[in-house]
Amino acid sequence: MFAKIKQAFFTDSLTIEWDRITPDPLKFVLKNDKGEVCTTLETTPSHNQKYFNWRGLNDLPYGRYFLELSGTEGDQLLKLVKRV
């Protein structure tokens, strides 16, 4: 599964899209630029779902982040920036 972020910056939510429908559970880990885990989310996509909107990220400080996406087909790392 190949995932992408709709935009490389975010304020209070993040939209993650993947290239095909998967019934497998997904895990998202958001880390700051020091490698510290800031928040995690595990979800199982509903039928025919190819995106997920991760809300509630407004309490995170501004700066650079890395999003680790884990699924049954492997891991992926994406760079992000939280802006004002």
N, C-alpha and C positions, 0 to 999 in steps of 0.2 A: 504494500500500500504506500502510495506517495501522497504526502500531505503538504499543504501550503497555507500560508496566512494571507488573508485578504489584503491586509496592509501591514507593513513592517513596523508600524508604530501604533500605540494604543493609549487610551486614557482610562476607561473604566470597564471595557469589555474587549474581547478578542474573538474573531471569527476564524475558525479552523476548518478548512475544506480538505477532503481527500478524494482521490481519483476514481474510486469505485466503492460500491456498497459493500459493507462488511458486517456480519453479525457478531464478530468477535469483540470482546471488551477492549477498550482503549484506555491508556493512562497518560495523562499530561502532567509534566512537572515543570514548574516555572522557577528558574534559578536566577539570582542576581549575578553581576559580573565577577563576584568573588567566589562563585560556585555554591553559595548557600541556597538551600531550598527555601523558597518563599511561600509557595502554595502548591498543592497537588489536587488532581481531580481524576477520578476513575468513572467511566461511563460505558454503557453498552448502547450503541446506536440503535434507534428504532428502525423498523422496516423501511427501506428505501431512503434512509437518511445519509447524505453525503457531506454534511457540514455540522458544526457544533458552535454555538455562541456561548463563550465562557464569560459570564458576567460577575460582577462583584470584585473587580480588581482595583477599585478606586482607592483603597487604603494602602496600596503599595507606593513606596517613594519613587520619584522620577529617576530615570537612569536607564542603563542597558541591562537587558535580560536575555536569557537563553531558554528556549522552550524545548524540552525533550518529549518526544512522542514515542510511546511504546505500544506495540501491538504484537499479535502472534507472528507477524511476518518480519519483525525486526524493529530497530530504533531509528529515529531521525532527530537531528538537532537543527533548530531554527533560531536566528538572531532577531531580537526585537528591541524597541526603544519605547519607554513610557514617557509621554510628553504631557505638557500642561493642557 
